[in-house]
């Protein structure tokens, strides 16, 4: 790492917008986001030109470290005005291998606090950062369980657990396909029972009726939601398919592309009435839930539609912070494996009084 040309670059909405308008050869640095992610990010409703999206340290065009920042507005808090309720999520704090043994990443973190007036909210930090946060002026908002549910034997996970299996990929792939078929067969009767009278309405954007169903579910979220906000969250343009993956020239540390990538948004209806809303994205054989909203007595039926979608898309396992979804899915269907990861949400002490009693939901701070 050459420190002679070390720079700290502050990326606001306007800076990114101007960057994207420049010819590639005139750009002085690389963005931490893929181009499609960057375009999507700066279209966030309510974002001002001066709002921060990232702060990074670079040398030449190499990114040494960066923080990903997303401005947001807390739901109404008694005694606090709109400007006071403006905060920044920090979905990612990253350092390259060459920067990990230096103070560069810590400096970038400090600069991020300074730029945002310390109004930082971290939904879930990496385990290796826990010692760092305990020494910082941050307090815990919430501890929750992230569920990872397997509906088939994942060949890549098997190879990680038993490295010898990486030498016989045809065998692990065969096990994966067979397990998916077996568990789909085991769950077929239950899926048919729960979903026989359901209809699916797919969409890119919420209509009025869909929003009227969703609104009561998100009124108590830590972050203020609107129809326009959710339409931005579930926008397909943040994910770009790259079928010839080995030939792609797309770059980005915060990536929104892949050879098998996409987004699925739908409402579940029964007798022309909405009973559930589902939104998730998938990369390869992994899916990440964004929204799965339903009343408890209908969640099992909504889970049946989710299982069918995952199976159809070739997804082997999914991540969710939604405890109701995880419970109803596991109670109703046979699965290969399930484990949980403890995740902690942290807020800087300067904003803790506003968020200390709040509940951080799956859809809050979800920008991957």
QUIBELTA-V297181 format. One record per backbone hydrogen bond with DSSP energy under -1.0 kcal/mol. CO is the residue of the C=O (numbers start at 1). NH is the residue of the N-H. If there is no record, write none. Layout:
CO,NH  CO,NH
//
This chain:
3,6  7,58  9,56  11,53  11,54  12,16  13,17  14,18  15,19  16,20  19,22  23,26  24,27  32,254  34,38  35,39  36,40  37,41  38,42  40,43  41,44  44,47  48,51  49,14  51,13  53,69  54,11  55,67  56,9  57,64  57,65  58,7  59,62  62,59  64,96  65,57  66,94  67,55  70,89  72,87  73,224  77,80  81,85  85,74  87,72  88,121  89,70  92,68  94,66  96,100  99,102  103,107  104,108  105,109  106,110  107,111  108,112  109,113  110,114  111,115  112,116  113,118  114,117  116,119  118,120  119,88  120,348  121,90  122,346  126,129  127,130  129,133  130,134  132,135  133,136  136,138  137,349  139,347  142,345  144,343  146,341  147,320  148,339  149,318  150,336  150,337  154,158  155,159  156,160  157,161  158,162  162,165  163,166  164,167  165,168  168,171  168,172  169,173  170,174  171,175  172,176  173,177  174,178  175,179  176,180  177,181  178,182  179,183  180,184  181,185  182,186  183,187  187,191  188,192  189,193  190,194  191,195  192,196  195,198  199,269  201,267  207,211  208,212  209,213  210,214  211,215  214,217  218,221  222,75  226,230  227,231  228,232  229,233  230,234  232,235  235,238  236,239  240,258  243,245  244,247  254,34  256,240  258,242  260,284  262,282  264,280  265,203  266,278  267,201  268,275  268,276  269,199  270,273  273,270  276,268  277,293  278,266  279,290  279,291  280,264  281,288  282,262  283,286  285,316  285,317  286,283  287,319  288,281  291,279  293,277  295,298  295,299  298,302  299,303  300,304  301,305  302,306  303,307  304,308  305,309  306,310  307,311  308,312  309,313  310,315  316,151  317,287  318,149  319,289  320,147  322,326  323,327  324,328  325,329  326,330  327,331  328,332  329,333  337,150  339,148  341,146  343,144  345,141  345,142  346,122  347,139  348,351  351,354  351,355  352,356  355,358
//
